[in-house]
């Protein structure tokens, strides 16, 4: 799911007073972001240990 859809679902569910679904959507979006950050950290650490090579981060890709 993309970020805009996640936020729209959260807002829609809050507006409909469906707080359980909003909480579920929020937790899912947060879990996705945390997992992505952890995966990027694993790649950076592995690269430093095994390759000693620079690794592009998501911030580097955004600037391209």
N, CA, C and O of each residue as an XYZ file, in Angstrom:
256
protein
N       0.841     -1.185      0.000
C       0.000      0.000      0.000
C       0.883      1.243      0.000
O       1.927      1.265      0.651
N       0.475      2.258     -0.714
C       1.288      3.471     -0.704
C       0.893      4.360      0.473
O      -0.151      4.169      1.097
N       1.749      5.329      0.756
C       1.561      6.187      1.929
C       0.258      6.969      1.879
O      -0.412      7.123      2.900
N      -0.109      7.467      0.695
C      -1.333      8.263      0.575
C      -2.573      7.439      0.890
O      -3.489      7.913      1.563
N      -2.598      6.209      0.404
C      -3.736      5.336      0.669
C      -3.836      5.024      2.154
O      -4.932      5.001      2.715
N      -2.685      4.781      2.800
C      -2.681      4.506      4.238
C      -3.295      5.675      5.008
O      -4.165      5.483      5.857
N      -2.840      6.862      4.707
C      -3.327      8.054      5.413
C      -4.805      8.278      5.120
O      -5.572      8.605      6.027
N      -5.213      8.107      3.870
C      -6.624      8.280      3.513
C      -7.502      7.287      4.269
O      -8.573      7.647      4.759
N      -7.050      6.040      4.364
C      -7.823      5.027      5.084
C      -7.940      5.373      6.562
O      -9.008      5.222      7.155
N      -6.856      5.832      7.150
C      -6.877      6.215      8.562
C      -7.869      7.352      8.781
O      -8.705      7.288      9.682
N      -7.776      8.386      7.961
C      -8.652      9.551      8.099
C     -10.115      9.173      7.855
O     -11.002      9.615      8.584
N     -10.362      8.359      6.836
C     -11.728      7.920      6.535
C     -12.318      7.154      7.706
O     -13.467      7.378      8.086
N     -11.533      6.252      8.274
C     -12.030      5.461      9.402
C     -12.250      6.310     10.646
O     -13.199      6.069     11.391
N     -11.406      7.283     10.882
C     -11.617      8.186     12.023
C     -12.889      8.997     11.806
O     -13.694      9.160     12.723
N     -13.065      9.507     10.584
C     -14.267     10.278     10.260
C     -15.540      9.471     10.435
O     -16.580     10.010     10.814
N     -15.454      8.170     10.156
C     -16.616      7.290     10.303
C     -16.729      6.736     11.724
O     -17.579      5.893     12.012
N     -15.855      7.227     12.603
C     -15.819      6.786     14.004
C     -15.553      5.290     14.127
O     -15.991      4.635     15.072
N     -14.825      4.773     13.148
C     -14.415      3.367     13.157
C     -12.974      3.324     13.658
O     -12.037      3.111     12.888
N     -12.820      3.528     14.952
C     -11.495      3.688     15.537
C     -10.686      2.400     15.539
O      -9.457      2.441     15.480
N     -11.353      1.272     15.606
C     -10.641     -0.012     15.574
C      -9.956     -0.201     14.227
O      -8.797     -0.611     14.173
N     -10.661      0.096     13.143
C     -10.076     -0.028     11.808
C      -8.982      1.017     11.606
O      -7.954      0.733     10.990
N      -9.205      2.229     12.126
C      -8.189      3.280     12.007
C      -6.912      2.863     12.730
O      -5.808      3.075     12.229
N      -7.070      2.272     13.905
C      -5.902      1.808     14.655
C      -5.168      0.712     13.890
O      -3.938      0.702     13.839
N      -5.912     -0.195     13.306
C      -5.322     -1.277     12.521
C      -4.557     -0.721     11.322
O      -3.442     -1.158     11.036
N      -5.160      0.244     10.619
C      -4.497      0.881      9.471
C      -3.225      1.603      9.905
O      -2.194      1.511      9.239
N      -3.304      2.315     11.013
C      -2.148      3.050     11.532
C      -1.021      2.090     11.897
O       0.134      2.307     11.529
N      -1.363      1.028     12.620
C      -0.347      0.051     13.020
C       0.295     -0.619     11.813
O       1.503     -0.853     11.794
N      -0.508     -0.922     10.818
C       0.013     -1.551      9.600
C       0.980     -0.610      8.870
O       2.050     -1.030      8.432
N       0.598      0.654      8.746
C       1.458      1.634      8.078
C       2.760      1.812      8.846
O       3.832      1.889      8.246
N       2.673      1.877     10.157
C       3.865      2.034     10.988
C       4.758      0.804     10.884
O       5.976      0.931     10.768
N       4.164     -0.378     10.924
C       4.939     -1.616     10.781
C       5.695     -1.648      9.458
O       6.860     -2.045      9.412
N       5.028     -1.228      8.380
C       5.679     -1.207      7.063
C       6.895     -0.288      7.066
O       7.955     -0.652      6.558
N       6.741      0.894      7.633
C       7.839      1.862      7.658
C       8.997      1.378      8.515
O      10.159      1.566      8.155
N       8.686      0.760      9.640
C       9.739      0.239     10.524
C      10.479     -0.899      9.825
O      11.706     -0.970      9.892
N       9.752     -1.785      9.159
C      10.388     -2.901      8.462
C      11.309     -2.404      7.351
O      12.405     -2.937      7.176
N      10.886     -1.408      6.610
C      11.721     -0.841      5.548
C      12.993     -0.253      6.144
O      14.083     -0.471      5.615
N      12.865      0.485      7.234
C      14.038      1.081      7.887
C      14.987      0.006      8.399
O      16.203      0.140      8.267
N      14.446     -1.051      8.977
C      15.293     -2.141      9.462
C      16.014     -2.848      8.321
O      17.197     -3.168      8.437
N      15.314     -3.092      7.228
C      15.931     -3.729      6.066
C      17.073     -2.881      5.515
O      18.123     -3.414      5.154
N      16.877     -1.566      5.449
C      17.934     -0.675      4.971
C      19.133     -0.688      5.915
O      20.279     -0.654      5.467
N      18.871     -0.737      7.212
C      19.962     -0.780      8.182
C      20.738     -2.083      8.050
O      21.965     -2.079      8.147
N      20.048     -3.190      7.832
C      20.716     -4.476      7.651
C      21.637     -4.442      6.438
O      22.762     -4.937      6.499
N      21.170     -3.866      5.346
C      21.978     -3.775      4.128
C      23.221     -2.926      4.374
O      24.319     -3.293      3.955
N      23.050     -1.782      5.059
C      24.190     -0.915      5.349
C      25.218     -1.617      6.222
O      26.419     -1.537      5.963
N      24.749     -2.300      7.247
C      25.661     -2.987      8.157
C      26.379     -4.120      7.439
O      27.595     -4.262      7.569
N      25.644     -4.922      6.688
C      26.253     -6.030      5.953
C      27.265     -5.514      4.943
O      28.321     -6.116      4.749
N      26.943     -4.406      4.304
C      27.856     -3.828      3.323
C      29.151     -3.387      3.981
O      30.234     -3.611      3.440
N      29.045     -2.761      5.150
C      30.244     -2.311      5.853
C      31.082     -3.491      6.318
O      32.311     -3.429      6.285
N      30.436     -4.555      6.747
C      31.166     -5.719      7.256
C      31.827     -6.491      6.124
O      33.004     -6.837      6.222
N      31.095     -6.767      5.058
C      31.578     -7.677      4.031
C      32.206     -6.993      2.828
O      33.151     -7.527      2.248
N      31.718     -5.854      2.448
C      32.198     -5.204      1.230
C      33.004     -3.954      1.491
O      33.827     -3.554      0.668
N      32.775     -3.345      2.618
C      33.363     -2.051      2.917
C      33.101     -1.063      1.781
O      33.958     -0.259      1.415
N      31.871     -1.153      1.232
C      31.477     -0.288      0.124
C      30.328      0.609      0.566
O      29.513      0.219      1.403
N      30.267      1.813      0.001
C      29.140      2.688      0.340
C      27.843      2.130     -0.234
O      27.829      1.540     -1.314
N      26.770      2.323      0.495
C      25.458      1.848      0.075
C      24.538      3.045     -0.038
O      24.530      3.918      0.830
N      23.747      3.084     -1.135
C      22.787      4.165     -1.297
C      21.659      3.982     -0.303
O      21.183      2.865     -0.095
N      21.232      5.068      0.310
C      20.085      5.034      1.213
C      18.875      5.555      0.470
O      18.984      6.035     -0.658
N      17.734      5.460      1.101
C      16.515      5.970      0.492
C      16.632      7.483      0.281
O      16.119      8.015     -0.704
N      17.304      8.168      1.201
C      17.493      9.616      1.061
C      18.344      9.926     -0.170
O      18.075     10.892     -0.883
N      19.384      9.099     -0.423
C      20.214      9.308     -1.601
C      19.407      9.129     -2.871
O      19.585      9.882     -3.828
N      18.518      8.139     -2.892
C      17.701      7.869     -4.063
C      16.724      8.999     -4.307
O      16.456      9.344     -5.458
N      16.179      9.590     -3.230
C      15.231     10.696     -3.358
C      15.883     11.916     -3.988
O      15.211     12.675     -4.686
N      17.177     12.124     -3.759
C      17.867     13.304     -4.267
C      18.235     13.157     -5.733
O      18.573     14.148     -6.380
N      18.177     11.932     -6.280
C      18.547     11.708     -7.677
C      17.479     12.194     -8.609
O      17.625     12.084     -9.826
